[in-house]
């Protein structure tokens, strides 16, 4: 999944350097908050992403983002995080289904 996510994040912001990308999480009280970490310049990547996709915040609120001040919005489930990304990038149903299947096989979140 992380190779596919890396490719997807690279394609989402042409010109941004993306060596790797993965779903990560941080503990927040009694839950985990999920976000996408992009290497090598996490903050720089997300600044470019937000400029390219100005509707990112509206979609994040739709999926119940717990933190939108962070570089990447943070969600209480990996599923909400990925659904947010799929909606922002306006991915076709087939790509969404494939990515969701791969995520379920790889991540026991």
C-alpha positions as CSV (number, residue, x, y, z in Angstrom):
1,X,0.0,0.0,0.0
2,X,2.8,2.5,0.9
3,X,4.3,2.2,-2.7
4,X,0.9,2.9,-4.2
5,X,0.2,5.7,-1.7
6,X,3.7,7.2,-2.5
7,X,2.8,7.1,-6.2
8,X,-0.6,8.6,-5.6
9,X,0.8,11.5,-3.5
10,X,3.4,12.2,-6.0
11,X,0.8,12.3,-8.8
12,X,-1.4,14.6,-6.7
13,X,1.1,17.4,-6.5
14,X,3.3,17.3,-9.6
15,X,6.7,18.9,-9.0
16,X,6.7,18.0,-5.3
17,X,9.4,15.6,-4.3
18,X,7.9,12.5,-2.8
19,X,10.3,9.7,-1.8
20,X,7.8,7.8,0.3
21,X,4.4,8.3,1.9
22,X,2.6,6.2,4.5
23,X,-0.4,6.3,6.9
24,X,0.8,7.1,10.4
25,X,-0.9,7.8,13.7
26,X,-0.4,9.7,16.9
27,X,-2.1,9.0,20.2
28,X,-4.7,11.6,21.2
29,X,-6.3,11.0,24.6
30,X,-8.0,7.7,24.2
31,X,-7.9,7.5,20.4
32,X,-5.4,7.5,17.6
33,X,-5.3,10.2,15.0
34,X,-4.4,9.1,11.5
35,X,-2.6,11.2,8.9
36,X,-0.4,10.7,5.8
37,X,3.3,11.3,6.3
38,X,5.1,12.4,3.2
39,X,8.9,12.2,3.1
40,X,11.3,14.1,2.7
41,X,9.4,17.5,3.2
42,X,6.2,16.7,5.0
43,X,5.2,20.3,5.8
44,X,6.2,21.6,2.4
45,X,4.3,18.9,0.6
46,X,1.1,19.6,2.4
47,X,1.4,23.4,1.8
48,X,1.5,22.7,-1.9
49,X,-1.3,20.1,-1.6
50,X,-3.6,22.6,0.1
51,X,-2.9,25.3,-2.5
52,X,-3.6,22.8,-5.4
53,X,-6.8,21.5,-3.7
54,X,-8.5,24.5,-1.9
55,X,-11.6,22.3,-1.1
56,X,-9.4,20.0,1.1
57,X,-10.7,21.7,4.4
58,X,-14.4,21.4,3.5
59,X,-14.0,17.7,2.7
60,X,-12.0,17.2,5.9
61,X,-14.8,18.6,8.0
62,X,-17.2,16.3,6.1
63,X,-15.2,13.3,7.3
64,X,-14.9,14.6,10.9
65,X,-11.3,15.7,10.9
66,X,-10.1,16.1,14.5
67,X,-7.2,18.4,13.6
68,X,-7.0,20.6,10.5
69,X,-4.3,22.9,11.8
70,X,-1.6,20.2,11.3
71,X,0.2,19.8,8.0
72,X,-2.1,16.9,7.0
73,X,-5.5,16.8,8.5
74,X,-5.9,14.1,11.2
75,X,-8.8,11.7,11.5
76,X,-10.0,9.2,14.1
77,X,-9.8,6.4,11.6
78,X,-7.6,5.4,8.7
79,X,-10.8,4.8,6.7
80,X,-12.0,8.5,7.2
81,X,-8.5,9.7,6.3
82,X,-8.4,7.7,3.0
83,X,-12.0,8.6,2.1
84,X,-11.0,12.3,2.6
85,X,-8.1,11.8,0.3
86,X,-10.2,10.0,-2.3
87,X,-12.8,12.8,-2.3
88,X,-10.2,15.6,-2.5
89,X,-8.4,13.9,-5.4
90,X,-11.8,13.0,-7.1
91,X,-10.6,9.4,-7.7
92,X,-12.8,7.1,-9.8
93,X,-14.7,4.3,-8.0
94,X,-12.4,1.6,-9.3
95,X,-9.3,3.2,-7.9
96,X,-11.0,3.9,-4.6
97,X,-12.1,0.2,-4.3
98,X,-8.6,-1.1,-5.1
99,X,-7.0,1.2,-2.6
100,X,-9.5,0.4,0.1
101,X,-8.9,-3.3,-0.5
102,X,-5.2,-2.9,-0.3
103,X,-5.5,-0.9,2.9
104,X,-7.6,-3.5,4.6
105,X,-5.2,-6.2,3.7
106,X,-2.1,-4.3,4.9
107,X,-3.3,-2.2,7.8
108,X,-5.2,-3.7,10.7
109,X,-6.2,-0.2,12.0
